Amino acid sequence: MSSRAQIIATIGPASEKPEVLRLMITGQMDLARINFSWSDLQDGAHRIDTIRALAAESGRVIPIIADLPGPRVQRTDGHSYEASSSIPTSRDEEVLQLCVEKEVEYVAVSFVGDAEDVVRYREAIKSRNGLQKIIAKIERKAAVGAIDSIIAVSDVVMVARGDLGHEVPLEEIPFVQKMIIAKANAAQKPVITATQMLLSMTEHPEPTRAEVTDVEEAIRDGSDAVMLSEETASGRFPVEAVAMMERILVSTERHYGEHPLHLL
């Protein structure tokens, strides 16, 4: 029995080897994410080709998400974004060209501020004759305020809790998450919950009890997909992280039933 809710796994140094990716695919990874904030074009292209080959070998379809850097800037204490940067950025333009050439299924737009940002990216894709669907990452306070119009023009929305936690008080994150999921469900748009879902599995073979509960809550709220980031990109237990996520999703659906999912 496999879950209906979907698992997105980020592919990085810990998971790009064919023998590891093959196990993740058979372990019920549903979509693969490539984070171009940390991957150059050559590495990204290689990962796309490897995912395609292994998915075909296994008889499964594994859609690929290219996560664009957006107006991300490096700070001494981490990273942030430059709100006045052009959208799309020159780096995004390069990644979009690769996405069109490789027929990547989804483009995740970082640091969306309003609906117009999404429209500009859609125009950039169309100008290259691309067919990529757009995932709007909600990680700015401005995006939370404009959530209805952003959902309306996006194909998918992502509750990107990492950077969102720098803009919204941490104690408010659960309520913002529930609100975004509810609005996406009402609009019948797929919604992804992301960031630190099984974070302890970057170093340990099992998650904390709190992390298991967090995943369960995200699905019960109405998430259509949940995402693994560091857990599979750079962690020590990428295969185990996917397998554990699948176990939690199956258990949650067994207890609460399956809500009408909007699959990616």
Buried (B, 14 or more C-beta within 10 A) or exposed (E): EEBBBBBBBBBBEBBBEEEBBBBBBBBBBBBBBBBBBBBEEEBBBBBBEBBBEBBEEEEEEBBBBBBBBBBBEEEEEEEBBEEEBEBBBEBBBBBBBBBBEBEBBBBBBBBBBBBBBBBBBBEBBEEBEBEBBBBBBBBBBBBBEBBEBBBEBBBBBBBBBBBBBBBBEEEEBBEBBBBBBEBBBEBEBBBBBBBBBBBBBBEBEBBEEEBBEBBBBBBBBBBBBBBBBBBBBBBEBBBBBBBBBBBBBBBBBEEEEEBEBBEB
